[in-house]
Amino acid sequence: MQELLAPVRRGIWGLFDNGLISATNFLTMVLLARVLSIEAFGKFTLAYSVLLFFNSAQSALVIQPHTVQGAVRSGDEYRQYTSATAVLQTGFAAIAAALVAIGAMVCRVMDWSFDSLLFALVPAVIAWQCQEFVRRAMYTRLNAFGAFLNDLLSYGGQLVGVALLWQLDLLNPESAILVLALTSFLGTLLGAWQIRGHFATILPRQKLHETFQLNWQFGKWLLGGNLAARASEALYPIFAAGIIGLAAPGALKAVQTLLGPTNVWVNALEPTFAPRVARIYSTQGTAALRAFVLKLQIGIAICMGTYAVIVSALATQLLERIYGPEYATYGWLLAVVSMSYTLAALRIPFVMGLEAMNRTGSVFGAYLLAAIVNLTFGIGAIALFGIKGLGAGILLYMGTVAVSLWVQYSRATGRPLAPVIARAAQTRLHTAEQAGVDR
């Protein structure tokens, strides 16, 4: 237990930071769900899913490579690497914004109602990505307090801005997205000043090319896995909206928001424990890795399981009290999503172990399989059973991810499931035969 608590104590500001983000996102989503109609909240949810989709690609190609590669560099080498990564980040954000702008123009030409929302999303994509880069650069240099201050401005300002629009009777999906863009831009400006010492005065062109190659080699499998997962998660509510109506993604986001408090510590698991998992594997081997991952699994199961049981038992009352009677009929969906969140948290130690063993291809394979299942059987369930099929598809998707990662992790650590099951069956058979002989 001591080895689990030590990283947490060292990363206390990281926990505060994740708590701030989770709390402000929770309050913002609750406010939007209460003020907007369920259809308007569904529109906002779809736009927010686009931000998360591009954030997944950014994480694989920019954030995670910088976290690992930047941590082992110092002096001019670190500053040149960070400067080159910042250039790549700027280019990636511009490409993402251009794709959103193209989508907005297509919607306008086709006379679809999402054009104004997508145009509002263009600056939000750029600002959100840049703010995420500067805050994570501070984490690379172990400056979680600086990241906390930056997020206090960005995410705290987001909540204040949405509340102000509500009081002025100006709150709608488009204005909410523009508030997110403005506060993220302010966070980017503050962050650029906070990490001003991270940048080189001169950046050789060759260094830019080398950094691109380095980040690509590190992140290509993570990119595939992240995009497969995010595409599936983003497209699923879109298909649900098309088949069932805009109320479906709105109801889903509402129940997910009630599980947001778990993100305070779930989002802190990777930055807190991933370095520890990598060191254990490199210094103590596979047996020690398995033991530590098992301890993490037990702790996660206790925490998430307890929260899921409580929320499920009070599902209808919570939805009615927080959102209003319009959402009270979705208590069953809250119970289903709470189970899927538990499975999602339990998969994290498997991912840490596979990354420590440099098995990122296995992570990609697990997410790809789950995406295929989600976009076939999951959508089929929606078409056949409506909103209840939505819940079944969510549980099927996350269950597929968790089981696939469990299988890959078991193989990678030398404990493939088939021989284990065979040995267990053989032991039971031998025990039964012995009991027969004794009789």
TIDO-8967 format. One record per residue (C-alpha): x, y, z. Coordinates in nm, 4 decimals. Each point is the difference from the previous one (the first is absolute). Layout:
<sites>
{xx:X, yy:Y, zz:Z}
...
</sites>
This chain:
<sites>
{xx:0.0000, yy:0.0000, zz:0.0000}
{xx:0.2894, yy:0.2332, zz:0.0750}
{xx:0.1225, yy:-0.0224, zz:-0.3592}
{xx:-0.3443, yy:0.1017, zz:-0.1209}
{xx:-0.0292, yy:0.3003, zz:0.2322}
{xx:0.3491, yy:0.1454, zz:-0.0524}
{xx:-0.0606, yy:0.1204, zz:-0.3606}
{xx:-0.3357, yy:0.1443, zz:0.1064}
{xx:0.1619, yy:0.2096, zz:0.2738}
{xx:0.2596, yy:0.1294, zz:-0.2462}
{xx:-0.2682, yy:0.0878, zz:-0.2530}
{xx:-0.2437, yy:0.1767, zz:0.2321}
{xx:-0.0186, yy:0.3116, zz:-0.2207}
{xx:-0.0761, yy:-0.2277, zz:-0.2946}
{xx:-0.2954, yy:-0.1396, zz:0.1944}
{xx:-0.1141, yy:0.3533, zz:0.0830}
{xx:0.0312, yy:0.0917, zz:-0.3673}
{xx:-0.2074, yy:-0.2967, zz:-0.1163}
{xx:-0.2496, yy:0.0741, zz:0.2759}
{xx:-0.0325, yy:0.3576, zz:-0.1261}
{xx:-0.0540, yy:-0.1123, zz:-0.3600}
{xx:-0.2524, yy:-0.2681, zz:0.0967}
{xx:-0.1923, yy:0.2325, zz:0.2324}
{xx:-0.0247, yy:0.2880, zz:-0.2483}
{xx:-0.0929, yy:-0.2329, zz:-0.2877}
{xx:-0.2633, yy:-0.1649, zz:0.2205}
{xx:-0.1556, yy:0.3327, zz:0.1010}
{xx:0.0176, yy:0.1347, zz:-0.3551}
{xx:-0.1743, yy:-0.3052, zz:-0.1454}
{xx:-0.2669, yy:0.0008, zz:0.2711}
{xx:-0.0698, yy:0.3693, zz:-0.0636}
{xx:-0.0215, yy:-0.0545, zz:-0.3759}
{xx:-0.2269, yy:-0.3025, zz:0.0413}
{xx:-0.2358, yy:0.1905, zz:0.2295}
{xx:-0.0180, yy:0.3202, zz:-0.2045}
{xx:0.0003, yy:-0.1374, zz:-0.3543}
{xx:-0.2629, yy:-0.2299, zz:-0.1426}
{xx:0.1056, yy:-0.3636, zz:-0.0200}
{xx:0.0293, yy:0.0352, zz:-0.3801}
{xx:0.2208, yy:0.3113, zz:0.0277}
{xx:0.2124, yy:-0.1717, zz:0.2631}
{xx:0.0311, yy:-0.2920, zz:-0.2409}
{xx:0.1371, yy:0.2389, zz:-0.2664}
{xx:0.2568, yy:0.1355, zz:0.2442}
{xx:0.0972, yy:-0.3564, zz:0.0919}
{xx:0.0673, yy:-0.0875, zz:-0.3640}
{xx:0.2231, yy:0.3075, zz:-0.0401}
{xx:0.1833, yy:-0.0870, zz:0.3202}
{xx:0.0576, yy:-0.3510, zz:-0.1387}
{xx:0.1810, yy:0.1541, zz:-0.2973}
{xx:0.2368, yy:0.1785, zz:0.2402}
{xx:0.0675, yy:-0.3273, zz:0.1814}
{xx:0.0633, yy:-0.1790, zz:-0.3297}
{xx:0.2748, yy:0.2401, zz:-0.1041}
{xx:0.1332, yy:-0.0037, zz:0.3559}
{xx:0.0588, yy:-0.3763, zz:-0.0332}
{xx:0.2205, yy:0.0489, zz:-0.3057}
{xx:0.1834, yy:0.2840, zz:0.1725}
{xx:0.0639, yy:-0.2210, zz:0.3020}
{xx:0.1587, yy:-0.2756, zz:-0.2091}
{xx:0.2178, yy:0.2156, zz:-0.2271}
{xx:0.0866, yy:0.2962, zz:0.2243}
{xx:-0.0858, yy:-0.0328, zz:0.3685}
{xx:0.1076, yy:-0.3553, zz:0.0832}
{xx:0.3237, yy:0.0155, zz:-0.2039}
{xx:0.0922, yy:0.3292, zz:0.1671}
{xx:-0.0792, yy:-0.1409, zz:0.3447}
{xx:0.2413, yy:-0.2917, zz:-0.0511}
{xx:0.2657, yy:0.1464, zz:-0.2313}
{xx:0.0038, yy:0.3407, zz:0.1678}
{xx:0.0434, yy:-0.1538, zz:0.3444}
{xx:0.3370, yy:-0.1529, zz:-0.0940}
{xx:0.1384, yy:0.3197, zz:-0.1569}
{xx:0.1463, yy:0.3110, zz:0.1595}
{xx:0.1590, yy:0.3312, zz:-0.0918}
{xx:0.0155, yy:0.1005, zz:-0.3664}
{xx:-0.0972, yy:-0.3503, zz:-0.1096}
{xx:-0.3291, yy:0.0250, zz:0.1885}
{xx:-0.0687, yy:0.3552, zz:-0.1167}
{xx:0.0573, yy:-0.0877, zz:-0.3655}
{xx:-0.2153, yy:-0.3114, zz:0.0292}
{xx:-0.2816, yy:0.1954, zz:0.1684}
{xx:0.0218, yy:0.2802, zz:-0.2562}
{xx:-0.0205, yy:-0.2476, zz:-0.2882}
{xx:-0.2920, yy:-0.1790, zz:0.1657}
{xx:-0.1763, yy:0.3350, zz:0.0470}
{xx:0.0344, yy:0.0686, zz:-0.3738}
{xx:-0.1479, yy:-0.3419, zz:-0.0750}
{xx:-0.2790, yy:0.0668, zz:0.2486}
{xx:-0.0847, yy:0.3298, zz:-0.1690}
{xx:-0.0124, yy:-0.1682, zz:-0.3397}
{xx:-0.2177, yy:-0.2817, zz:0.1280}
{xx:-0.2440, yy:0.2424, zz:0.1632}
{xx:-0.0234, yy:0.1990, zz:-0.3248}
{xx:-0.0762, yy:-0.3151, zz:-0.2013}
{xx:-0.2686, yy:-0.1052, zz:0.2487}
{xx:-0.1610, yy:0.3444, zz:-0.0122}
{xx:0.0075, yy:-0.0032, zz:-0.3804}
{xx:-0.1836, yy:-0.3337, zz:-0.0060}
{xx:-0.2682, yy:0.1376, zz:0.2316}
{xx:-0.0336, yy:0.3131, zz:-0.2173}
{xx:-0.0450, yy:-0.2173, zz:-0.3090}
{xx:-0.2713, yy:-0.1931, zz:0.1820}
{xx:-0.1714, yy:0.3272, zz:0.0935}
{xx:0.0012, yy:0.1194, zz:-0.3613}
{xx:-0.1415, yy:-0.3318, zz:-0.1187}
{xx:-0.2797, yy:0.0301, zz:0.2566}
{xx:-0.0765, yy:0.3532, zz:-0.1188}
{xx:-0.0113, yy:-0.1040, zz:-0.3652}
{xx:-0.2213, yy:-0.2967, zz:0.0832}
{xx:-0.2177, yy:0.2221, zz:0.2238}
{xx:0.0612, yy:-0.2164, zz:0.3065}
{xx:-0.0521, yy:0.1537, zz:0.3421}
{xx:0.3490, yy:-0.0722, zz:0.1359}
{xx:0.1908, yy:0.2623, zz:-0.2039}
{xx:-0.0012, yy:0.2770, zz:0.2645}
{xx:0.1056, yy:-0.2458, zz:0.2720}
{xx:0.2919, yy:-0.1272, zz:-0.2103}
{xx:0.1142, yy:0.3537, zz:-0.0834}
{xx:0.0069, yy:0.0730, zz:0.3746}
{xx:0.1998, yy:-0.3195, zz:0.0453}
{xx:0.2857, yy:0.1159, zz:-0.2299}
{xx:0.1724, yy:0.2347, zz:0.2495}
{xx:-0.0855, yy:-0.2377, zz:0.2851}
{xx:0.1976, yy:-0.2836, zz:-0.1614}
{xx:0.3130, yy:0.2150, zz:-0.0332}
{xx:-0.0198, yy:0.1590, zz:0.3459}
{xx:-0.0829, yy:-0.3233, zz:0.1848}
{xx:0.2857, yy:-0.1915, zz:-0.1633}
{xx:0.2538, yy:0.2739, zz:0.0711}
{xx:-0.1096, yy:0.0335, zz:0.3627}
{xx:0.0306, yy:-0.3762, zz:0.0452}
{xx:0.3531, yy:0.0099, zz:-0.1401}
{xx:0.1244, yy:0.2678, zz:0.2386}
{xx:-0.1561, yy:-0.1608, zz:0.3078}
{xx:0.1440, yy:-0.3421, zz:-0.0820}
{xx:0.3426, yy:0.1515, zz:-0.0680}
{xx:-0.0070, yy:0.1145, zz:0.3625}
{xx:-0.0773, yy:-0.3554, zz:0.1083}
{xx:0.3023, yy:-0.1218, zz:-0.1978}
{xx:0.2210, yy:0.2225, zz:0.2181}
{xx:-0.1913, yy:-0.1032, zz:0.3161}
{xx:-0.1689, yy:0.3397, zz:0.0383}
{xx:-0.3506, yy:-0.1200, zz:0.0895}
{xx:-0.0603, yy:0.3172, zz:0.2031}
{xx:0.0526, yy:0.2125, zz:-0.3116}
{xx:-0.2432, yy:-0.2206, zz:-0.1919}
{xx:-0.2526, yy:0.0410, zz:0.2819}
{xx:0.0218, yy:0.3804, zz:-0.0223}
{xx:-0.0389, yy:-0.0128, zz:-0.3768}
{xx:-0.3055, yy:-0.2255, zz:0.0221}
{xx:-0.1470, yy:0.2224, zz:0.2689}
{xx:-0.0095, yy:0.2778, zz:-0.2594}
{xx:-0.1083, yy:-0.2157, zz:-0.2934}
{xx:-0.2501, yy:-0.2442, zz:0.1511}
{xx:-0.1077, yy:0.2296, zz:0.2840}
{xx:-0.0530, yy:0.2775, zz:-0.2517}
{xx:-0.2033, yy:-0.2400, zz:-0.2126}
{xx:-0.2461, yy:-0.0574, zz:0.2857}
{xx:-0.0214, yy:0.3723, zz:0.0805}
{xx:-0.0557, yy:0.0870, zz:-0.3670}
{xx:-0.2799, yy:-0.2544, zz:-0.0468}
{xx:-0.1690, yy:0.1181, zz:0.3212}
{xx:0.0239, yy:0.3630, zz:-0.1191}
{xx:-0.1598, yy:-0.0876, zz:-0.3342}
{xx:-0.2788, yy:-0.1760, zz:0.1892}
{xx:-0.0664, yy:0.3089, zz:0.2110}
{xx:-0.0039, yy:0.2170, zz:-0.3126}
{xx:-0.2365, yy:-0.2471, zz:-0.1711}
{xx:0.2556, yy:-0.0510, zz:-0.2795}
{xx:0.0864, yy:-0.3643, zz:0.0643}
{xx:-0.0248, yy:-0.2366, zz:-0.2968}
{xx:0.2280, yy:-0.2714, zz:-0.1453}
{xx:0.1894, yy:0.2491, zz:-0.2182}
{xx:0.0646, yy:0.2554, zz:0.2734}
{xx:0.1103, yy:-0.2770, zz:0.2393}
{xx:0.2594, yy:-0.1221, zz:-0.2523}
{xx:0.1244, yy:0.3569, zz:-0.0532}
{xx:0.0468, yy:0.0415, zz:0.3769}
{xx:0.2100, yy:-0.3169, zz:-0.0021}
{xx:0.2077, yy:0.1441, zz:-0.2854}
{xx:0.0555, yy:0.3322, zz:0.1816}
{xx:0.1008, yy:-0.1504, zz:0.3346}
{xx:0.2295, yy:-0.2541, zz:-0.1668}
{xx:0.1641, yy:0.2851, zz:-0.1925}
{xx:0.0597, yy:0.1882, zz:0.3261}
{xx:0.1474, yy:-0.3183, zz:0.1478}
{xx:0.2283, yy:-0.0322, zz:-0.3020}
{xx:0.1292, yy:0.3565, zz:0.0436}
{xx:0.0686, yy:-0.0579, zz:0.3692}
{xx:0.1580, yy:-0.3374, zz:-0.0732}
{xx:0.2274, yy:0.1399, zz:-0.2685}
{xx:0.1368, yy:0.2392, zz:0.2628}
{xx:0.0239, yy:-0.2758, zz:0.2621}
{xx:0.2102, yy:-0.2263, zz:-0.2259}
{xx:0.1966, yy:0.2795, zz:-0.1694}
{xx:0.3205, yy:-0.1617, zz:0.1244}
{xx:-0.0888, yy:-0.3253, zz:-0.1808}
{xx:0.0663, yy:0.1448, zz:-0.3453}
{xx:0.3233, yy:0.0343, zz:-0.1954}
{xx:0.1168, yy:0.3279, zz:-0.1498}
{xx:0.1082, yy:-0.1713, zz:-0.3220}
{xx:-0.1659, yy:-0.3115, zz:-0.1434}
{xx:0.1953, yy:-0.1785, zz:-0.2771}
{xx:-0.2202, yy:-0.1286, zz:-0.2812}
{xx:0.1521, yy:-0.3458, zz:0.0371}
{xx:-0.1172, yy:-0.0114, zz:0.3596}
{xx:-0.3581, yy:0.0480, zz:-0.1151}
{xx:0.0276, yy:-0.2995, zz:-0.2326}
{xx:0.1668, yy:-0.2133, zz:0.2657}
{xx:-0.2706, yy:0.0845, zz:0.2532}
{xx:-0.2757, yy:-0.0897, zz:-0.2441}
{xx:0.1626, yy:-0.3375, zz:-0.0671}
{xx:0.0542, yy:-0.0650, zz:0.3711}
{xx:-0.3570, yy:0.0883, zz:0.0972}
{xx:-0.1432, yy:-0.2022, zz:-0.2869}
{xx:0.1969, yy:-0.3127, zz:0.0862}
{xx:-0.1077, yy:0.0283, zz:0.3621}
{xx:-0.3629, yy:0.0909, zz:-0.0579}
{xx:-0.1148, yy:-0.1724, zz:-0.3200}
{xx:-0.1534, yy:-0.3026, zz:0.1748}
{xx:-0.1426, yy:0.2193, zz:0.2735}
{xx:-0.1501, yy:0.2181, zz:-0.2739}
{xx:-0.1672, yy:-0.2995, zz:-0.1585}
{xx:-0.1369, yy:-0.1193, zz:0.3317}
{xx:-0.1150, yy:0.3445, zz:0.1134}
{xx:-0.1681, yy:0.0783, zz:-0.3320}
{xx:-0.1728, yy:-0.3368, zz:-0.0115}
{xx:-0.1322, yy:0.0520, zz:0.3520}
{xx:-0.0930, yy:0.3651, zz:-0.0446}
{xx:-0.1555, yy:-0.0502, zz:-0.3429}
{xx:-0.2144, yy:-0.2746, zz:0.1405}
{xx:-0.0954, yy:0.2042, zz:0.3064}
{xx:-0.0682, yy:0.3120, zz:-0.2089}
{xx:-0.1905, yy:-0.1705, zz:-0.2822}
{xx:-0.2126, yy:-0.2106, zz:0.2317}
{xx:-0.2028, yy:0.2941, zz:0.1430}
{xx:-0.0195, yy:0.1515, zz:-0.3489}
{xx:-0.1593, yy:-0.3176, zz:-0.1357}
{xx:-0.2197, yy:-0.0133, zz:0.3098}
{xx:-0.1137, yy:0.3570, zz:-0.0703}
{xx:-0.0802, yy:-0.0922, zz:-0.3596}
{xx:-0.1907, yy:-0.3153, zz:0.0924}
{xx:-0.1671, yy:0.1014, zz:0.3274}
{xx:0.0204, yy:0.3815, zz:0.0049}
{xx:0.2070, yy:0.2751, zz:0.1630}
{xx:-0.1364, yy:-0.0909, zz:0.3418}
{xx:0.2173, yy:-0.3147, zz:-0.0018}
{xx:0.3467, yy:0.1677, zz:0.0104}
{xx:-0.1387, yy:0.2593, zz:0.2411}
{xx:-0.1204, yy:-0.2671, zz:0.2431}
{xx:0.3274, yy:-0.1902, zz:-0.0369}
{xx:0.2096, yy:0.3094, zz:0.0766}
{xx:-0.2193, yy:0.0807, zz:0.2981}
{xx:0.0535, yy:-0.3409, zz:0.1627}
{xx:0.3716, yy:0.0070, zz:-0.0862}
{xx:0.0287, yy:0.3351, zz:0.1772}
{xx:-0.1257, yy:-0.1559, zz:0.3242}
{xx:0.2951, yy:-0.2383, zz:-0.0184}
{xx:0.2391, yy:0.2898, zz:-0.0604}
{xx:0.1239, yy:0.0142, zz:0.3623}
{xx:0.1795, yy:-0.3310, zz:-0.0575}
{xx:0.2193, yy:0.1778, zz:-0.2558}
{xx:0.1722, yy:0.1828, zz:0.2869}
{xx:0.2090, yy:-0.3065, zz:0.0776}
{xx:-0.0518, yy:-0.2138, zz:-0.3128}
{xx:0.1638, yy:0.2666, zz:-0.2186}
{xx:0.2853, yy:0.0204, zz:0.2500}
{xx:0.0739, yy:-0.3743, zz:-0.0188}
{xx:0.2191, yy:0.0118, zz:-0.3099}
{xx:0.2243, yy:0.2984, zz:0.0870}
{xx:0.0270, yy:-0.1242, zz:0.3598}
{xx:0.0618, yy:-0.3719, zz:-0.0478}
{xx:0.1214, yy:-0.0511, zz:-0.3599}
{xx:0.3626, yy:0.1001, zz:0.0796}
{xx:-0.0097, yy:-0.2324, zz:0.3010}
{xx:-0.1278, yy:-0.2896, zz:-0.2127}
{xx:0.2766, yy:0.0566, zz:-0.2569}
{xx:0.2710, yy:0.0072, zz:0.2682}
{xx:-0.1318, yy:-0.3155, zz:0.1671}
{xx:0.0057, yy:-0.1879, zz:-0.3281}
{xx:0.3479, yy:0.1208, zz:-0.0997}
{xx:0.1597, yy:-0.0683, zz:0.3401}
{xx:-0.1973, yy:-0.2897, zz:0.1504}
{xx:-0.1477, yy:-0.1852, zz:-0.2967}
{xx:-0.3349, yy:-0.1454, zz:-0.0995}
{xx:-0.0963, yy:-0.1628, zz:0.3311}
{xx:0.0295, yy:0.3294, zz:0.1891}
{xx:-0.1928, yy:0.1762, zz:-0.2773}
{xx:-0.2865, yy:-0.2480, zz:0.0297}
{xx:-0.0109, yy:0.0434, zz:0.3784}
{xx:-0.0112, yy:0.3798, zz:-0.0186}
{xx:-0.2638, yy:0.0031, zz:-0.2757}
{xx:-0.2135, yy:-0.2364, zz:0.2090}
{xx:0.0196, yy:0.2393, zz:0.2979}
{xx:-0.1113, yy:0.2848, zz:-0.2250}
{xx:-0.2898, yy:-0.2105, zz:-0.1307}
{xx:-0.1194, yy:-0.0782, zz:0.3524}
{xx:0.0140, yy:0.3653, zz:0.1046}
{xx:-0.1851, yy:0.1112, zz:-0.3140}
{xx:-0.2649, yy:-0.2709, zz:0.0365}
{xx:-0.0729, yy:0.1052, zz:0.3591}
{xx:-0.0191, yy:0.3741, zz:-0.0747}
{xx:-0.1890, yy:-0.0166, zz:-0.3289}
{xx:-0.2220, yy:-0.2880, zz:0.1077}
{xx:-0.1126, yy:0.1850, zz:0.3125}
{xx:-0.0765, yy:0.3190, zz:-0.1930}
{xx:-0.1834, yy:-0.1917, zz:-0.2749}
{xx:-0.2209, yy:-0.1856, zz:0.2504}
{xx:-0.0953, yy:0.3198, zz:0.1846}
{xx:-0.0746, yy:0.1956, zz:-0.3185}
{xx:-0.1992, yy:-0.2893, zz:-0.1483}
{xx:-0.2102, yy:-0.0367, zz:0.3150}
{xx:-0.0871, yy:0.3719, zz:-0.0037}
{xx:-0.0081, yy:0.0399, zz:-0.3794}
{xx:-0.3577, yy:0.1194, zz:-0.0491}
{xx:0.0046, yy:0.2363, zz:0.2982}
{xx:0.3350, yy:0.1523, zz:-0.1045}
{xx:-0.1085, yy:0.0622, zz:-0.3578}
{xx:-0.3291, yy:0.1578, zz:0.1024}
{xx:0.1545, yy:0.2154, zz:0.2729}
{xx:0.2959, yy:0.1249, zz:-0.2066}
{xx:-0.1445, yy:0.0255, zz:-0.3517}
{xx:-0.3756, yy:-0.0025, zz:0.0457}
{xx:-0.2863, yy:-0.2472, zz:-0.0641}
{xx:0.0808, yy:-0.0162, zz:-0.3725}
{xx:0.3062, yy:-0.2140, zz:0.0810}
{xx:-0.1528, yy:-0.2191, zz:0.2736}
{xx:-0.0871, yy:-0.2803, zz:-0.2437}
{xx:0.3699, yy:-0.0577, zz:-0.0757}
{xx:0.0917, yy:-0.1474, zz:0.3385}
{xx:0.0695, yy:-0.3389, zz:-0.1578}
{xx:0.2416, yy:0.1647, zz:-0.2460}
{xx:0.1937, yy:0.1545, zz:0.2887}
{xx:0.0395, yy:-0.3469, zz:0.1557}
{xx:0.1258, yy:-0.1441, zz:-0.3289}
{xx:0.2461, yy:0.2829, zz:-0.0605}
{xx:0.1314, yy:-0.0312, zz:0.3572}
{xx:0.0854, yy:-0.3645, zz:-0.0724}
{xx:0.1746, yy:0.1011, zz:-0.3228}
{xx:0.2022, yy:0.2650, zz:0.1891}
{xx:0.1154, yy:-0.2678, zz:0.2426}
{xx:0.1195, yy:-0.2158, zz:-0.2897}
{xx:0.1687, yy:0.3049, zz:-0.1551}
{xx:0.1956, yy:0.0687, zz:0.3195}
{xx:0.0999, yy:-0.3654, zz:0.0398}
{xx:0.1596, yy:-0.0014, zz:-0.3458}
{xx:0.2482, yy:0.2772, zz:0.0866}
{xx:0.2529, yy:-0.2186, zz:0.1883}
{xx:0.0012, yy:-0.2431, zz:-0.2943}
{xx:0.0888, yy:0.2881, zz:-0.2332}
{xx:0.2761, yy:0.1160, zz:0.2355}
{xx:0.1476, yy:-0.3492, zz:0.0077}
{xx:-0.0112, yy:-0.0421, zz:-0.3763}
{xx:0.1601, yy:0.3423, zz:-0.0568}
{xx:0.2738, yy:-0.0820, zz:0.2519}
{xx:0.0756, yy:-0.3138, zz:-0.2032}
{xx:-0.0092, yy:0.2042, zz:-0.3249}
{xx:-0.3097, yy:-0.1896, zz:-0.1190}
{xx:-0.1901, yy:0.3032, zz:-0.1309}
{xx:-0.1089, yy:-0.2055, zz:-0.3013}
{xx:-0.2030, yy:-0.2171, zz:0.2374}
{xx:-0.1787, yy:0.3093, zz:0.1310}
{xx:-0.0827, yy:0.0990, zz:-0.3575}
{xx:-0.1363, yy:-0.3474, zz:-0.0760}
{xx:-0.2275, yy:0.0016, zz:0.3036}
{xx:-0.1494, yy:0.3396, zz:-0.0826}
{xx:-0.0401, yy:-0.0865, zz:-0.3666}
{xx:-0.1915, yy:-0.3176, zz:0.0829}
{xx:-0.2233, yy:0.1894, zz:0.2431}
{xx:-0.0655, yy:0.2722, zz:-0.2604}
{xx:-0.1052, yy:-0.2589, zz:-0.2567}
{xx:-0.2334, yy:-0.1627, zz:0.2520}
{xx:-0.1438, yy:0.3387, zz:0.0996}
{xx:-0.0647, yy:0.1194, zz:-0.3546}
{xx:-0.1624, yy:-0.3273, zz:-0.1050}
{xx:-0.1735, yy:-0.1789, zz:0.2846}
{xx:-0.0366, yy:0.3200, zz:0.2024}
{xx:-0.1719, yy:0.1928, zz:-0.2795}
{xx:-0.2069, yy:-0.3067, zz:-0.0795}
{xx:-0.1187, yy:-0.0039, zz:0.3610}
{xx:-0.1066, yy:0.3660, zz:-0.0294}
{xx:-0.1894, yy:-0.0712, zz:-0.3222}
{xx:-0.1788, yy:-0.2987, zz:0.1545}
{xx:-0.0630, yy:0.1154, zz:0.3560}
{xx:0.0257, yy:0.3794, zz:-0.0070}
{xx:0.1241, yy:0.1719, zz:0.3156}
{xx:0.0352, yy:-0.3327, zz:0.1838}
{xx:0.2262, yy:-0.1195, zz:-0.2822}
{xx:0.2147, yy:0.3076, zz:0.0631}
{xx:0.0654, yy:-0.1179, zz:0.3549}
{xx:0.0729, yy:-0.3559, zz:-0.1113}
{xx:0.2435, yy:0.1242, zz:-0.2636}
{xx:0.1919, yy:0.2121, zz:0.2519}
{xx:0.0433, yy:-0.2965, zz:0.2331}
{xx:0.0971, yy:-0.2275, zz:-0.2892}
{xx:0.2625, yy:0.2459, zz:-0.1221}
{xx:0.1721, yy:0.0547, zz:0.3332}
{xx:-0.0215, yy:-0.3688, zz:0.0853}
{xx:0.1724, yy:-0.0847, zz:-0.3282}
{xx:0.2796, yy:0.2497, zz:0.0739}
{xx:0.0562, yy:-0.1335, zz:0.3511}
{xx:-0.0036, yy:-0.3682, zz:-0.0978}
{xx:0.2222, yy:0.0567, zz:-0.3056}
{xx:0.2589, yy:0.1885, zz:0.2046}
{xx:-0.0159, yy:-0.2689, zz:0.2697}
{xx:0.0735, yy:-0.2687, zz:-0.2599}
{xx:0.2865, yy:0.1996, zz:-0.1547}
{xx:0.1475, yy:0.0833, zz:0.3405}
{xx:-0.0223, yy:-0.3648, zz:0.1108}
{xx:0.1868, yy:-0.1128, zz:-0.3112}
{xx:0.2632, yy:0.2713, zz:0.0340}
{xx:0.0726, yy:-0.0850, zz:0.3630}
{xx:0.0376, yy:-0.3703, zz:-0.0699}
{xx:-0.3340, yy:-0.0989, zz:0.1466}
{xx:-0.2150, yy:-0.0803, zz:-0.3070}
{xx:-0.3560, yy:-0.0737, zz:0.0988}
{xx:-0.0419, yy:-0.3289, zz:-0.1872}
{xx:0.2778, yy:-0.1874, zz:0.1892}
{xx:-0.1188, yy:0.1512, zz:0.3293}
{xx:-0.3567, yy:-0.1161, zz:-0.0636}
{xx:0.1262, yy:-0.3404, zz:-0.1139}
{xx:0.2097, yy:-0.0411, zz:0.3149}
{xx:-0.2934, yy:0.1024, zz:0.2184}
{xx:-0.2286, yy:-0.2486, zz:-0.1748}
{xx:0.2609, yy:-0.2737, zz:0.0296}
{xx:0.0383, yy:0.0704, zz:0.3723}
{xx:-0.3760, yy:-0.0189, zz:0.0536}
{xx:-0.0182, yy:-0.3247, zz:-0.1949}
{xx:0.2836, yy:-0.1494, zz:0.2021}
{xx:-0.1703, yy:0.1066, zz:0.3255}
{xx:-0.3279, yy:-0.1571, zz:-0.1097}
{xx:0.1729, yy:-0.3244, zz:-0.0975}
{xx:0.1828, yy:-0.0082, zz:0.3333}
{xx:-0.3258, yy:0.0530, zz:0.1845}
{xx:-0.1493, yy:-0.2936, zz:-0.1900}
{xx:0.2910, yy:-0.2220, zz:0.0938}
{xx:-0.0304, yy:0.1037, zz:0.3673}
{xx:-0.3669, yy:-0.0941, zz:-0.0010}
</sites>
